[in-house]
Amino acid sequence: MSRRLVVLSLALALFLPARTSAQSVAPDPQVGGAERGAEAAIFMRAMEYIRRLHMQSYNDSTLWTRALDGLIGELDDPYASVFTPSEVEDFEEETTGNYAGIGISISQLNDLVTVTSVFRGTPAAQAGLQVGDVIVGVNQNDATTWNTSMASDSIRGPVGTVVDLRVIREGVRQPIAISMQRDSVHVASVQSDILPNNIGYISIDRVARNSAREVMQAIDSLAQTRGVIIDLRRNPGGYLDESLTMSDIFLGRGDVLASTRDRGSRGTPGQISEESYRGRLRPRIPFKPIIILVDRFTASAAEIVTGALQDYDRALVLGERTFGKGIVQSVVDLPFGRKLRITTGSWHTPLGRSLHRDRDPGGNLLPENLDTLSAVRTPGGRMLKSGGGIFPDMVVEADTIRLLERELISTANDSEVPLATREAEVSFARARVLREAGQPPSVDDATLQSYIIGLEDAGLPAELVARSEVRSYLLWRLTVRVADRMEDVSAATMARMERDRVLSRAVELMRDAATQSDLFAAAAQANENGAGAAMSAGATPR
């Protein structure tokens, strides 16, 4: 059955779902009928009395806004909302990764708005803007005392319009004037690289427009690896059609990718109808082992991908039980640039597992009895729990911050020492030196010592930062940030593995596996032995 593109949307964020093109919904002719005239008359008369007689004066706009908010609040739907025009714009950017601008990232470093990334193929790259440039002017305005929010608001603007920047560049005595024409900019949601032992790694931070195409490109670049780890941790979801295509990349033609049970999208308006979505592509890397990493923040579209591959025995799932946002949402146009988003149905995996976990209007999970949850059997004979969200095949607990590290962060907050800002400044400077020297990411003793002295000067107790555990923690954080600054995915990932139990376990399993069956067998054995932080929670081979 053909897919319905841009009609239904999934959430991009846990409580701020992704925007899709609005569904065209004709007004119901029954609404406003005679049987509803009395209620409408009562409501309108109450509104009029409140406006005229209440001791506190309200204008019409405020009353209608509050009435609409009250209506949404009474739906017991934590995901329903009305977007204002400005929220619609933010929604578009968060969901798609697209915005109108020049294609840079900026940070507040040493109290100056500094360019920290220049995206390829954008107006900024074509105009010669460079990482490290300090923005001191935007159009006719002096920006030397601006923060990043002020600079961003001024630099962005409608596609085709011109923005003039003045930047200070190291080694150049006078500010440089750069004029650029704003254009549509897309920020990629997918990163990939090859880890040691020839293991492919793909990180997907959201399911945005073009995410499926970016995954295809990543898979093609990793075709010679022994297997692929797909990291969906903290991925809050995104677009339906992108998630289906993403699943389709790994499964076969005709395979059911997911199904919906929703109201009014097909058939008789107001009645529940079911629809299945089937694969249409030739599967990529059909014989390579795959591991998917998930956590409690993996939601909606990311859960659709995980559930599809798990149901078909196509991936081993590691980590925590996922968020459980398996609802169909419709986004419809309202007058004056607003949009309404409401829940209209539910999502299910190919084997019929519900992805949704019930929550109260505040978004808090409702009590459940895990012992009463049902299970389904995969084609390979594995039993998977069904009860909302995705249960991993192997539970691996994430590393937690240690006592002395918590003391460091707490002391920095109490002393008003901007730890993250200082870290960003030092890592930026170190990355620039290494980049110019053509060297890989690293943090030498001199850089670490200078960083620590700077923290002491800012107010951190010398006896605290002198502790070996604290120094080791600061070095680790700095190493990760330097690798990120240099856009070295492999180096950053390997550095994170020092504190990332889930990824470390995945690499260990992948290193010793030649096939998907090898991964399942190794996970089953680990679950039985209770090895490491792993324990059985999802699938059990039969």
For each residue, the residues with C-beta under 8 A, 3 or more apart:
1: 275 276 277 278
2:
3: 240 241 244 277
4: 7 8 265 275
5: 241
6: 20 21 241
7: 4 20 21 23 265 330
8: 4 20 23 240 260 262 265 328 329 330 344 345
9: 17 18 19 20 239 240 329 330 331 341
10: 17 18 207 237 238 239 240 243 300 301 304 325 328 329 347
11: 14 15 16 17 18 79 236 237 238 299 300 301 325 327 329
12: 16 17 18 19 91 94 95 206 207 208 236 237 238 300
13: 16 17 18 94 236 237
14: 11 236 297 299 323 325 363
15: 11 78 79 363
16: 11 12 13 91 94
17: 9 10 11 12 13 79 237 300 329 341
18: 9 10 11 12 13 91 94 95 206 207 208 237 238 239 300 301
19: 9 12 83 88 91 92 94 95 331 339 341
20: 6 7 8 9 95 239 240 331
21: 6 7 331
22: 331 332 333 339
23: 7 8 330 331 332
24: 332 333
25: 264 330 332
26:
27: 31
28: 31 269
29: 33
30: 33
31: 27 28 36
32: 36 37 40
33: 29 30 36 37
34: 37
35:
36: 31 32 33 39 40
37: 32 33 34 40 41
38: 41 42
39: 36 42 43
40: 32 36 37 43 44
41: 37 38 44 45
42: 38 39 45 46
43: 39 40 46 47
44: 40 41 47 48
45: 41 42 48 49
46: 42 43 49 50
47: 43 44 50 51 63 67
48: 44 45 51 52
49: 45 46 52 53 54
50: 46 47 53 54 58 63
51: 47 48 54 58 60 63
52: 48 49
53: 49 50
54: 49 50 51 57 58
55:
56:
57: 54
58: 50 51 54 62 63
59: 62 63
60: 51 63 64
61: 64 65
62: 58 59 65 66
63: 47 50 51 58 59 60 66 67
64: 60 61 67 68
65: 61 62 68 69
66: 62 63 69 70
67: 47 63 64 70 71
68: 64 65 71 72 82
69: 65 66 72 73 82
70: 66 67 73 74
71: 67 68 74 75
72: 68 69 75 77 80 81 82
73: 69 70 361
74: 70 71
75: 71 72 80 342
76: 360 361
77: 72 80 342 343 361
78: 15 359 360 361 362 363
79: 11 15 17 325 327 329 341 343
80: 72 75 77 340 341 342 343
81: 72 340 341
82: 68 69 72 334 338 339 340 341
83: 19 87 88 91 338 339 340 341
84: 87 88 337 338
85: 88 89 336 337 338
86: 89 90
87: 83 84 90 91
88: 19 83 84 85 91 92 337 338 339
89: 85 86 92 93
90: 86 87 93 94
91: 12 16 18 19 83 87 88 94 95 339
92: 19 88 89 95 96 98 99
93: 89 90 96 97 98 99
94: 12 13 16 18 19 90 91 206
95: 12 18 19 20 91 92 206 208 209 238 239
96: 92 93 186 208 209
97: 93 186 187 188 189 206 208 209 210
98: 92 93 184 185 186 187 209
99: 92 93 156 184 185 187
100: 156 157 158 159 182 183 184 185
101: 104 155 156 157 182 183 185
102: 122 123 124 127 129 155 163 180 182 183 185
103: 118 119 121 122 123 124 125 183 185
104: 101 115 116 117 118 119 122 124 129 155
105: 115 116 117 119
106: 113 114 115 116 135 148 151 152
107: 113 114 116 148 424 428
108: 111 112 113 114 147 148 421
109: 112 114 116 421 424 425 428
110: 114 425
111: 108
112: 108 109 134 135 144
113: 106 107 108 134 135 143 146 147 148 151
114: 106 107 108 109 110 132 133 134 135 428
115: 104 105 106 118 124 129 130 131 132 133 134 135 167
116: 104 105 106 107 109 131 428 485
117: 104 105 131 487
118: 103 104 115 122 124 125 129 130 131
119: 103 104 105 122 124 125 185 187
120: 125
121: 103 125 126
122: 102 103 104 118 119 125 126 183 185
123: 102 103 126 127 180 181 182 183
124: 102 103 104 115 118 119 127 129 180
125: 103 118 119 120 121 122 128 129
126: 121 122 123 180
127: 102 123 124 178 179 180
128: 125 178
129: 102 104 115 118 124 125 133 165 167 178 180
130: 115 118 133 169
131: 115 116 117 118 432
132: 114 115 169 170 428 432
133: 114 115 129 130 167 168 169 176
134: 112 113 114 115 167 168 169
135: 106 112 113 114 115 138 143 146 151 155 165 166 167
136: 142 143 144 166 167 168 175
137: 140 141 142 143 144 164 165 166 175
138: 135 141 143 146 151 154 155 163 164 165 166
139: 154 163 164
140: 137 164
141: 137 138 154
142: 136 137 145
143: 113 135 136 137 138 146 150 151 154 166
144: 112 136 137
145: 142
146: 113 135 138 143 150 151 154
147: 108 113 150 151
148: 106 107 108 113 151 152
149: 152 153
150: 143 146 147 153 154
151: 106 113 135 138 143 146 147 148 154 155
152: 106 148 149 155 156
153: 149 150 156
154: 138 139 141 143 146 150 151 163
155: 101 102 104 135 138 151 152 163 165
156: 99 100 101 152 153 182
157: 100 101 161 163 182
158: 100 161 182
159: 100 182 183 184
160: 181 182 183
161: 157 158 181 182
162: 179 180 181 182
163: 102 138 139 154 155 157 179 180 182
164: 137 138 139 140 177 178 179 180
165: 129 135 137 138 155 177 178 179 180
166: 135 136 137 138 143 175 176 177 178
167: 115 129 133 134 135 136 175 176 178
168: 133 134 136 172 175 176
169: 130 132 133 134 172 176
170: 132
171:
172: 168 169 176
173:
174:
175: 136 137 166 167 168
176: 133 166 167 168 169 172
177: 164 165 166
178: 127 128 129 164 165 166 167
179: 127 162 163 164 165
180: 102 123 124 126 127 129 162 163 164 165
181: 123 160 161 162
182: 100 101 102 123 156 157 158 159 160 161 162 163
183: 100 101 102 103 122 123 159 160
184: 98 99 100 159
185: 98 99 100 101 102 103 119 122
186: 96 97 98 209 210
187: 97 98 99 119
188: 97 191 210 214
189: 97 204 205 206 207 208 210 211 214 238
190: 202 203 204 205 211 214 215 217 218
191: 188 202 203 205 489
192: 200 201 202 203 218 221 222 489
193: 201 488 489 490 493
194: 198 199 200 201 222 225 490
195: 199 200 201 229 490 493 494 507
196: 199 494
197: 226 507 510 511
198: 194 224 225 226
199: 194 195 196 225 226 227 228 229 507 510 511
200: 192 194 195 222 225 226 227 228 229
201: 192 193 194 195 228 229 231 489 490 493
202: 190 191 192 215 218 219 222 228 229 230 231
203: 190 191 192 231 489 493
204: 189 190 207 211 215 230 231 232 235 302
205: 189 190 191 234 235
206: 12 18 94 95 97 189 211 235 236 237 238
207: 10 12 18 189 204 211 235 237 238 239 242 243 246 300 301 302 305
208: 12 18 95 96 97 189 211 238 239 242
209: 95 96 97 98 186 239 242
210: 97 186 188 189 213 214 242
211: 189 190 204 206 207 208 214 215 238 239 242 246
212: 215 216 242 243 245 246 248 249
213: 210 216 217
214: 188 189 190 210 211 217 218
215: 190 202 204 211 212 218 219 246 249
216: 212 213 219 220 249 284
217: 190 213 214 220 221
218: 190 192 202 214 215 221 222
219: 202 215 216 222 223 228 249 284 285
220: 216 217 223 284
221: 192 217 218
222: 192 194 200 202 218 219 225 228 285
223: 219 220 285
224: 198
225: 194 198 199 200 222 228 288
226: 197 198 199 200 288 289 510 514
227: 199 200 288 289 290 291 510 513
228: 199 200 201 202 219 222 225 285 288 289 290 291
229: 195 199 200 201 202 290 291 292 293 503 506 507 510
230: 202 204 290 291 292 293 315
231: 201 202 203 204 293 503
232: 204 235 292 293 294 298 302 305 306
233: 293 294 295 297 298 319 502
234: 205 295 297 298
235: 204 205 206 207 232 297 298 299 302
236: 11 12 13 14 206 297 299 300 302 323
237: 10 11 12 13 17 18 206 207 243 299 300 301 302 303 325
238: 10 11 12 18 95 189 206 207 208 211 242 243 300 301 302
239: 9 10 18 20 95 207 208 209 211 242 243 301
240: 3 8 9 10 20 243 244 301 304
241: 3 5 6 244 245
242: 207 208 209 210 211 212 238 239 245 246 301
243: 10 207 212 237 238 239 240 246 247 258 300 301 302 304 305
244: 3 240 241 247 248 257 258 277 304
245: 212 241 242 248 249 281
246: 207 211 212 215 242 243 249 305
247: 243 244 250 251 257 258 279 304 305 308 309
248: 212 244 245 251 257 279 280 281
249: 212 215 216 219 245 246 281 283 284
250: 247 283 284 285 290 309 314 315
251: 247 248 255 257 279 283 308 309 312 314
252: 255 279 283 286
253: 278 279 280 281 282
254: 278 279
255: 251 252 278 279 312 350
256: 259 276 277 278 279 350
257: 244 247 248 251 277 278 279 304 308 350
258: 243 244 247 276 277 304 307 308 347 348 349 350
259: 256 274 275 276 277 347 348 350 352
260: 8 265 274 275 277 328 345 346 347 348
261: 272 273 274 328 345 346 348
262: 8 265 272 273 275 328 344 345 346
263: 270 271 272 273 344 345
264: 25 269 270 271 273 344
265: 4 7 8 260 262 273 275 328 330 344 345
266: 273 275
267: 271 273
268: 271 273
269: 28 264
270: 263 264
271: 263 264 267 268
272: 261 262 263 345
273: 261 262 263 264 265 266 267 268
274: 259 260 261
275: 1 4 259 260 262 265 266
276: 1 256 258 259
277: 1 3 244 256 257 258 259 260
278: 1 253 254 255 256 257
279: 247 248 251 252 253 254 255 256 257 283
280: 248 253
281: 245 248 249 253
282: 253
283: 249 250 251 252 279 286
284: 216 219 220 249 250
285: 219 222 223 228 250 288 290
286: 252 283
287: 515
288: 225 226 227 228 285
289: 226 227 228 316 510 513 514 515 516 518 519
290: 227 228 229 230 250 285 309 314 315 316 516
291: 227 228 229 230 315 316 317 318 506 509 510 519
292: 229 230 232 305 306 309 310 315 316 317 318
293: 229 230 231 232 233 318 319 502 503 506
294: 232 233 298 302 306 317 318 319 320 322 390 392
295: 233 234 298 319 320 322 398 502
296: 320 321 322 323
297: 14 233 234 235 236 323
298: 232 233 234 235 294 295 302 303 306 319 322 323 390
299: 11 14 235 236 237 302 303 322 323 324 325
300: 10 11 12 17 18 207 236 237 238 243 303 304 323 325 326 327 355
301: 10 11 18 207 237 238 239 240 242 243 304 305
302: 204 207 232 235 236 237 238 243 294 298 299 305 306 322
303: 237 298 299 300 306 307 322 323 324 325 326 347 355 389 390
304: 10 240 243 244 247 257 258 300 301 307 308 347 349 355
305: 207 232 243 246 247 292 301 302 308 309
306: 232 292 294 298 302 303 309 310 315 317 322 390
307: 258 303 304 310 311 349 350 353 355 390
308: 247 251 257 258 304 305 311 312 314 349 350
309: 247 250 251 290 292 305 306 312 314 315 317
310: 292 306 307 313 314 315 317 349 378 384 390 393 538 539
311: 307 308 349 350 351 353 376 378 384
312: 251 255 308 309 350 378 379
313: 310 378 379 380 382 516 520
314: 250 251 290 308 309 310 516
315: 230 250 290 291 292 306 309 310 516
316: 289 290 291 292 393 394 509 516 519 520 523
317: 291 292 294 306 309 310 390 391 392 393 394 538 539
318: 291 292 293 294 392 393 394 396 502 505 506 509
319: 233 293 294 295 298 392 395 396 398 502
320: 294 295 296 392 395 396 397 398
321: 296 324 389 390 391 392 395 537
322: 294 295 296 298 299 302 303 306 389 390
323: 14 236 296 297 298 299 300 303 357 389
324: 299 303 321 355 356 357 365 388 389
325: 10 11 14 79 237 299 300 303 355 356 357
326: 300 303 346 347 348 354 355 356 357 388 389
327: 11 79 300 343 345 346 347 356
328: 8 10 260 261 262 265 343 344 345 346 347
329: 8 9 10 11 17 79 341 342 343 344
330: 7 8 9 23 25 265 341 342 344
331: 9 19 20 21 22 23 339 340 341
332: 22 23 24 25 339 340 341 342
333: 22 24 338 339
334: 82 338 339 340
335: 338
336: 85
337: 84 85 88
338: 82 83 84 85 88 333 334 335
339: 19 22 82 83 88 91 331 332 333 334
340: 80 81 82 83 331 332 334
341: 9 17 19 79 80 81 82 83 329 330 331 332
342: 75 77 80 329 330 332
343: 77 79 80 327 328 329
344: 8 262 263 264 265 328 329 330
345: 8 260 261 262 263 265 272 327 328
346: 260 261 262 326 327 328 354 355 356
347: 10 258 259 260 303 304 326 327 328 354 355 356
348: 258 259 260 261 326 352 353 354 355
349: 258 304 307 308 310 311 352 353 355
350: 255 256 257 258 259 307 308 311 312
351: 311 376 377 378 384 386
352: 259 348 349 376 386
353: 307 311 348 349 376 384 386
354: 326 346 347 348 386 387 388
355: 300 303 304 307 324 325 326 346 347 348 349 388 389 390
356: 324 325 326 327 346 347 388
357: 323 324 325 326 365 366 368 387 388 389
358: 365 366 368 388
359: 78 362 363 364 365 366
360: 76 78 363 364 366
361: 73 76 77 78
362: 78 359
363: 14 15 78 359 360
364: 359 360
365: 324 357 358 359 368
366: 357 358 359 360
367:
368: 357 358 365 373 387 388
369: 372 373
370: 373 387
371:
372: 369
373: 368 369 370 385 386 387
374: 385 386 387
375: 383 384 385 386
376: 311 351 352 353 383 384 386
377: 351 381 382 383 384 542
378: 310 311 312 313 351 381 382 383 384 539
379: 312 313
380: 313 520 541
381: 377 378 541 542
382: 313 377 378 393 520 539 540 541 542
383: 375 376 377 378 539 540 542
384: 310 311 351 353 375 376 377 378 391 538 539
385: 373 374 375 391 537 538
386: 351 352 353 354 373 374 375 376
387: 354 357 368 370 373 374 391
388: 324 326 354 355 356 357 358 368
389: 303 321 322 323 324 326 355 357
390: 294 298 303 306 307 310 317 321 322 355 538
391: 317 321 384 385 387 537 538 539
392: 294 317 318 319 320 321 395 396 537 538
393: 310 316 317 318 382 520 523 537 538 539
394: 316 317 318 505 523 526 527 534 535 536 537 538
395: 319 320 321 392 533 534 535 536 537 538
396: 318 319 320 392 501 502 505 532 533 534
397: 320 501 533
398: 295 319 320 500 501 502
399: 499 500 501
400:
401: 405 406 409
402: 405 406 469 473
403: 406 407
404: 407 408 467 469 470 473
405: 401 402 408 409 469 470 473
406: 401 402 403 409 410
407: 403 404 410 411 464
408: 404 405 411 412 419 460 464 465 470 473 474
409: 401 405 406 412 413 419
410: 406 407 413 414
411: 407 408 414 415 417 460 461 464
412: 408 409 415 417 418 419 455 460
413: 409 410 416 417
414: 410 411
415: 411 412 458 459 460
416: 413 459
417: 411 412 413 422 455 458 459 460
418: 412 421 422 458
419: 408 409 412 422 423 455
420: 423 424
421: 108 109 418 424 425
422: 417 418 419 425 426 451 454 455 458
423: 419 420 426 427 451 477 478 481
424: 107 109 420 421 427 428 481
425: 109 110 421 422 428 429
426: 422 423 429 430 447 450 451 454 478
427: 423 424 430 431 478 481 482 484 485
428: 107 109 114 116 132 424 425 431 432 485
429: 425 426 432 433
430: 426 427 433 434 443 447 478 482 485
431: 427 428 434 435 441 482 485 486
432: 131 132 428 429 435 436
433: 429 430 436 437
434: 430 431 437 439 440 441 442 482 486
435: 431 432 438 486
436: 432 433
437: 433 434
438: 435
439: 434 442
440: 434 486 488 491
441: 431 434 479 482 483 486 488 491 492 495
442: 434 439 479 482
443: 430 447 448 475 478 479 482
444: 447 448
445: 448 449
446: 449 450
447: 426 430 443 444 450 451 478
448: 443 444 445 451 452 471 474 475 478
449: 445 446 452 453
450: 426 446 447 453 454
451: 422 423 426 447 448 454 455 474 478
452: 448 449 455 456 465 471 474
453: 449 450 456 457
454: 422 426 450 451 457 458
455: 412 417 419 422 451 452 458 460 465 474
456: 452 453 459 460 461 462 465
457: 453 454
458: 415 417 418 422 454 455
459: 415 416 417 456
460: 408 411 412 415 417 455 456 464 465
461: 411 456 464 465
462: 456 465 466
463: 466 467
464: 407 408 411 460 461 467 470
465: 408 452 455 456 460 461 462 470 471 474
466: 462 463 470 471
467: 404 463 464 470 471
468: 471 472
469: 402 404 405 472 473
470: 404 405 408 464 465 466 467 473 474
471: 448 452 465 466 467 468 474 475
472: 468 469 475 476
473: 402 404 405 408 469 470 476 477
474: 408 448 451 452 455 465 470 471 477 478
475: 443 448 471 472 478 479
476: 472 473 479 480 495 498 499
477: 423 473 474 480 481
478: 423 426 427 430 443 447 448 451 474 475 481 482
479: 441 442 443 475 476 482 483 495
480: 476 477 483 484 492 495 496
481: 423 424 427 477 478 484 485
482: 427 430 431 434 441 442 443 478 479 485 486
483: 441 479 480 486 488 491 492 495
484: 427 480 481 487 492
485: 116 427 428 430 431 481 482
486: 431 434 435 440 441 482 483 491
487: 117 484
488: 193 440 441 483 491 492
489: 191 192 193 201 203 492 493
490: 193 194 195 201 493 494
491: 440 441 483 486 488 494 495
492: 441 480 483 484 488 489 495 496
493: 193 195 201 203 489 490 496 497 503
494: 195 196 490 491 497
495: 441 476 479 480 483 491 492 498
496: 480 492 493 499 500 503
497: 493 494 500 503 504 507
498: 476 495
499: 399 476 496
500: 398 399 496 497 503 504
501: 396 397 398 399 504 505 532 533
502: 233 293 295 318 319 396 398 505 506
503: 229 231 293 493 496 497 500 506 507
504: 497 500 501 507 508
505: 318 394 396 501 502 508 509 532 533 534
506: 229 291 293 318 502 503 509 510
507: 195 197 199 229 497 503 504 510 511
508: 504 505 511 512
509: 291 316 318 505 506 512 513 519 522 523
510: 197 199 226 227 229 289 291 506 507 513 519
511: 197 199 507 508
512: 508 509 518 522
513: 227 289 509 510 516 518 519 522
514: 226 289 518
515: 287 289 518 519
516: 289 290 313 314 315 316 513 519 520
517: 520 521
518: 289 512 513 514 515 521 522
519: 289 291 316 509 510 513 515 516 522 523
520: 313 316 380 382 393 516 517 523 524 539 541
521: 517 518 524 525 541
522: 509 512 513 518 519 525 526
523: 316 393 394 509 519 520 526 527 534 539
524: 520 521 527 528 540 541
525: 521 522 528 529 531
526: 394 522 523 529 530 531 532 534
527: 394 523 524 530 534 535 536 540
528: 524 525 536
529: 525 526
530: 526 527 534 535
531: 525 526 534
532: 396 501 505 526
533: 395 396 397 501 505
534: 394 395 396 505 523 526 527 530 531
535: 394 395 527 530
536: 394 395 527 528 540
537: 321 385 391 392 393 394 395
538: 310 317 384 385 390 391 392 393 394 395
539: 310 317 378 382 383 384 391 393 520 523
540: 382 383 524 527 536
541: 380 381 382 520 521 524
542: 377 381 382 383
